Amino acid sequence: MIAGVLAVYAVLATTLLPRLLIRARWADRAPRLAITLWLAACTSAIASAALSAVAAAIPPDAIGHSLASLIEACFAMLDDGVDLGTMSAGSWLVLLSGGLVVARAAYGVGAVMFTAWRERRRHAEMLRILGRRDHELDAIVLEYGEPLAYCLPGRQAKTVVTTAALQALTPEHLAAVLAHERAHLRGRHHLVLALADGLDRAFPGVPLFSRAKEEVVRLVELRADDVAAHRHPRVHIAAALVSLATGRAPAFALGAGGENALTRVRRMLRPAVPLGQREKLAGVTAVGVLLAGPAVVMLFPGLTALIAHHCHDLFVF
Amino acid sequence: MRVLGDLESTIMDRMWSYRRPASVRDVLEDLRRDREIAYTTVMTVMDKLHKKGLLRRQALGKAYIYEPVLTKEAFTAQQMRETLANSGNQAATLVHFLERLTPEESAALEAALRVYPPRGLGS
């Protein structure tokens, strides 16, 4: 029963939930909350799939009685070889598939992080030979004809601008761009992106994960713009964006097309009203429900038994 | 390690500036104008740069003469192309300020920018 509910939830979360989330108009007004919501949805789907397998594998009477006996049963399964031996082949298979889901997710994210780390190290090495440290800008300047600004996350995080970008930008605009890049670094956006990318690679074609990745890639840019806008006039960020995005060689048009640039410039010029308290609360609640939901469903019978037990005590005394 | 890394960068810069092949001895004499440095150190670093594919070398008598494989510009371009090509998973590696606008779009936006006066911090 519990296993069924969780399994159905996992299916709905991976297929219908992204359609619901993508329609959220408020996402561009609160990119950080939207990113959290997408990642919570991903975690929720994986957790429910894994817990569904656990629920299916442990004997129903263990779940049914009380929280204590459920935990007891789990522990018994974990450290008692004898108990494991008595499990049916079906239970084993179910448990194994649940474990596979988690392992696949972990492997996907780990692989992306590792590749990224290796590429970053290689790039940092290249920067060491080609780049020039500019102490005033607190950035590495790279002699290069394409106007680019980017950051290299990691332990020795670096912000990089090319000489062409220095020529294309006024000092104020450059400062705004560097603030944007530092917002990526400080916000640990590379980890957020690695998580979304890793899950998409682990489960290709699953609507939730592919949508989450697309959205997170877009939303971190909006978030970095917003952070930069705390310290810099929005119009500078917009102007810098236009200067950097104009006249780019086609080879450098990767990922986001002009559409995102347009959204970003418009957002900077016409700031939307930030979310109200109630909307924020609703968002945070949604995150909480997504994260805690699967565990609550899993423990539901146990919890009700526990509460019933306590209430009984209350009645007695 | 850090010092060796800086030395790699210095030596590459010198090699690029010569625009002709140079031996370890040539580079050593050049560097010695600024600092005290051992022949073996320069030799080690140049050997490393050769192994990394930045310098190519040719035996000339008992020593090697070295030469950059690519010009600085060509090397930068190659490295950047590779980095950016890898970033199909842009996600994980570098976060780019890499948007692209068509000339019409940017013309329209620039017009919009002229209309918007800067309204102070965070406005």
HADDOCK unambig.tbl for C-alpha pairs under 7 A between the chains (distance, minus, plus):
assign (segid A and resid 112 and name CA) (segid B and resid 92 and name CA) 6.77 0.50 0.50
assign (segid A and resid 113 and name CA) (segid B and resid 92 and name CA) 6.74 0.50 0.50
assign (segid A and resid 116 and name CA) (segid B and resid 92 and name CA) 5.33 0.50 0.50
assign (segid A and resid 116 and name CA) (segid B and resid 93 and name CA) 4.77 0.50 0.50
assign (segid A and resid 119 and name CA) (segid B and resid 93 and name CA) 6.70 0.50 0.50
assign (segid A and resid 120 and name CA) (segid B and resid 93 and name CA) 6.15 0.50 0.50
assign (segid A and resid 128 and name CA) (segid B and resid 9 and name CA) 6.53 0.50 0.50
assign (segid A and resid 129 and name CA) (segid B and resid 8 and name CA) 6.61 0.50 0.50
assign (segid A and resid 129 and name CA) (segid B and resid 9 and name CA) 4.22 0.50 0.50
assign (segid A and resid 130 and name CA) (segid B and resid 9 and name CA) 6.98 0.50 0.50
assign (segid A and resid 148 and name CA) (segid B and resid 97 and name CA) 6.58 0.50 0.50
assign (segid A and resid 148 and name CA) (segid B and resid 98 and name CA) 6.96 0.50 0.50
assign (segid A and resid 149 and name CA) (segid B and resid 96 and name CA) 6.68 0.50 0.50
assign (segid A and resid 149 and name CA) (segid B and resid 97 and name CA) 5.55 0.50 0.50
assign (segid A and resid 150 and name CA) (segid B and resid 94 and name CA) 6.69 0.50 0.50
assign (segid A and resid 150 and name CA) (segid B and resid 95 and name CA) 5.85 0.50 0.50
assign (segid A and resid 150 and name CA) (segid B and resid 96 and name CA) 4.85 0.50 0.50
assign (segid A and resid 150 and name CA) (segid B and resid 97 and name CA) 5.79 0.50 0.50
assign (segid A and resid 151 and name CA) (segid B and resid 94 and name CA) 5.97 0.50 0.50
assign (segid A and resid 151 and name CA) (segid B and resid 95 and name CA) 5.99 0.50 0.50
assign (segid A and resid 152 and name CA) (segid B and resid 94 and name CA) 5.54 0.50 0.50
assign (segid A and resid 190 and name CA) (segid B and resid 91 and name CA) 6.69 0.50 0.50
assign (segid A and resid 190 and name CA) (segid B and resid 92 and name CA) 5.47 0.50 0.50
assign (segid A and resid 193 and name CA) (segid B and resid 91 and name CA) 5.11 0.50 0.50
assign (segid A and resid 193 and name CA) (segid B and resid 92 and name CA) 5.81 0.50 0.50
assign (segid A and resid 194 and name CA) (segid B and resid 91 and name CA) 6.29 0.50 0.50
assign (segid A and resid 194 and name CA) (segid B and resid 92 and name CA) 4.91 0.50 0.50
assign (segid A and resid 197 and name CA) (segid B and resid 91 and name CA) 6.76 0.50 0.50
assign (segid A and resid 217 and name CA) (segid B and resid 91 and name CA) 6.68 0.50 0.50
assign (segid A and resid 229 and name CA) (segid B and resid 122 and name CA) 5.35 0.50 0.50
assign (segid A and resid 230 and name CA) (segid B and resid 122 and name CA) 5.33 0.50 0.50
assign (segid A and resid 231 and name CA) (segid B and resid 121 and name CA) 6.48 0.50 0.50
assign (segid A and resid 231 and name CA) (segid B and resid 122 and name CA) 6.43 0.50 0.50
assign (segid A and resid 232 and name CA) (segid B and resid 121 and name CA) 5.64 0.50 0.50
assign (segid A and resid 232 and name CA) (segid B and resid 122 and name CA) 5.98 0.50 0.50
assign (segid A and resid 233 and name CA) (segid B and resid 118 and name CA) 6.78 0.50 0.50
assign (segid A and resid 233 and name CA) (segid B and resid 120 and name CA) 5.88 0.50 0.50
assign (segid A and resid 233 and name CA) (segid B and resid 121 and name CA) 4.64 0.50 0.50
assign (segid A and resid 233 and name CA) (segid B and resid 122 and name CA) 4.91 0.50 0.50
assign (segid A and resid 233 and name CA) (segid B and resid 123 and name CA) 6.22 0.50 0.50
assign (segid A and resid 234 and name CA) (segid B and resid 122 and name CA) 6.03 0.50 0.50
assign (segid A and resid 234 and name CA) (segid B and resid 123 and name CA) 6.48 0.50 0.50
assign (segid A and resid 235 and name CA) (segid B and resid 118 and name CA) 6.03 0.50 0.50
assign (segid A and resid 239 and name CA) (segid B and resid 113 and name CA) 6.83 0.50 0.50
assign (segid A and resid 242 and name CA) (segid B and resid 106 and name CA) 6.20 0.50 0.50
assign (segid A and resid 245 and name CA) (segid B and resid 98 and name CA) 6.73 0.50 0.50
assign (segid A and resid 245 and name CA) (segid B and resid 99 and name CA) 5.05 0.50 0.50
assign (segid A and resid 245 and name CA) (segid B and resid 100 and name CA) 4.40 0.50 0.50
assign (segid A and resid 245 and name CA) (segid B and resid 101 and name CA) 5.42 0.50 0.50
assign (segid A and resid 246 and name CA) (segid B and resid 100 and name CA) 6.25 0.50 0.50
assign (segid A and resid 246 and name CA) (segid B and resid 101 and name CA) 5.39 0.50 0.50
assign (segid A and resid 246 and name CA) (segid B and resid 102 and name CA) 6.85 0.50 0.50
assign (segid A and resid 246 and name CA) (segid B and resid 103 and name CA) 6.75 0.50 0.50
assign (segid A and resid 246 and name CA) (segid B and resid 106 and name CA) 6.31 0.50 0.50
assign (segid A and resid 248 and name CA) (segid B and resid 100 and name CA) 6.31 0.50 0.50
assign (segid A and resid 253 and name CA) (segid B and resid 98 and name CA) 6.95 0.50 0.50
assign (segid A and resid 253 and name CA) (segid B and resid 99 and name CA) 6.82 0.50 0.50
assign (segid A and resid 253 and name CA) (segid B and resid 100 and name CA) 5.94 0.50 0.50
assign (segid A and resid 256 and name CA) (segid B and resid 99 and name CA) 6.25 0.50 0.50
assign (segid A and resid 257 and name CA) (segid B and resid 99 and name CA) 6.25 0.50 0.50
assign (segid A and resid 257 and name CA) (segid B and resid 100 and name CA) 5.85 0.50 0.50
assign (segid A and resid 258 and name CA) (segid B and resid 99 and name CA) 6.23 0.50 0.50
assign (segid A and resid 258 and name CA) (segid B and resid 100 and name CA) 4.96 0.50 0.50
assign (segid A and resid 258 and name CA) (segid B and resid 101 and name CA) 4.82 0.50 0.50
assign (segid A and resid 261 and name CA) (segid B and resid 99 and name CA) 5.55 0.50 0.50
assign (segid A and resid 261 and name CA) (segid B and resid 100 and name CA) 6.79 0.50 0.50
